[in-house]
Amino acid sequence: MDWVIEMNNHKQGILFIIMAGFFFALMTFFVRLSGNLPTMEKAFFRNAVAAGIAFVTLLRSGETYKPARETVPDLFWRSLCGTIGLICNFYAIDKLNIADANILNKLSPFFAILMSATLLKEKANKTEWLCVLLAFTGALFVIKPSFQMQSVYAFIGMLGGLGAGAAYTFVRRLGKKGVPSSVIVLCFSVFSCLVCLPFLIFHFVPMSGKQLLFLLLAGISAAGGQFSITKAYTKAPAKEISVFDYTQVLFAAMLGFLFLGQVPDGLSLIGYVIIIGSAVYKWAYTMRKDG
């Protein structure tokens, strides 16, 4: 890994965020491969693995942290929104091709703009609101509104992006209050497991060894993505590298095509171009404005 050390921080940030995109695409791929298991069961095992890894990381870091009273509501809302987003995303992964599910989940930065304006009082300008409008227009091409169930599944996938966007907003608030990322990840993962546990107890579906392996791989991939994206943002500001997070959609499309025989239709491809194009334009605008 000496070649990574030789890179400047900006290039390292780009590398790590692309790695995060690959790991998160792998997560969706393994969730899909785990087959016909209840969504809550998949979410439980994914979060159990992440909770274990976050706990070990916290122990090895030697950090001892007791959440201050004023951070508890933010930790709760981050965990609740993240759990809703995760469950909706996993449900969409089972019902849509994984590239569609990934692009709908990647509406989260645009939802974060909406949530930040409300929760953080960070007002967006006209250009940023235009990008939000364009992104949601692109989402319509992926959702293809109709009275068919595929549209319902896609709408649930978009709700996953809403949950993730809200969760990121609370993560930002917690970061400003000095809460370590390992604590945030651990609280979210444990909370999600507790939410899923009653469904697991009363509606448990026995799984094969192969299915368990795929869910464990999904959890490991998710943890790899989480740590990679955290590392990326320690190397470079989000405004400079966040656009590269959309490589996840490309990785998911390749995995879906090569191993699952999934080919996005023409309308979905138009939606991808509009959503990713909106993200790229917003990134370029921010770089010019702040440069």
Salt bridges, closest charged atoms under 4 A:
ASP74 OD1 - ARG173 NH2 3.39
ASP74 OD2 - LYS177 NZ 2.66
ASP94 OD1 - LYS42 NZ 2.62
GLU122 OE2 - ARG172 NH2 2.84
GLU122 OE2 - LYS176 NZ 3.31
GLU240 OE1 - HIS10 NE2 3.72
ASP245 OD2 - LYS106 NZ 2.69
ASP265 OD2 - LYS144 NZ 3.32
ASP290 OD2 - LYS239 NZ 3.36
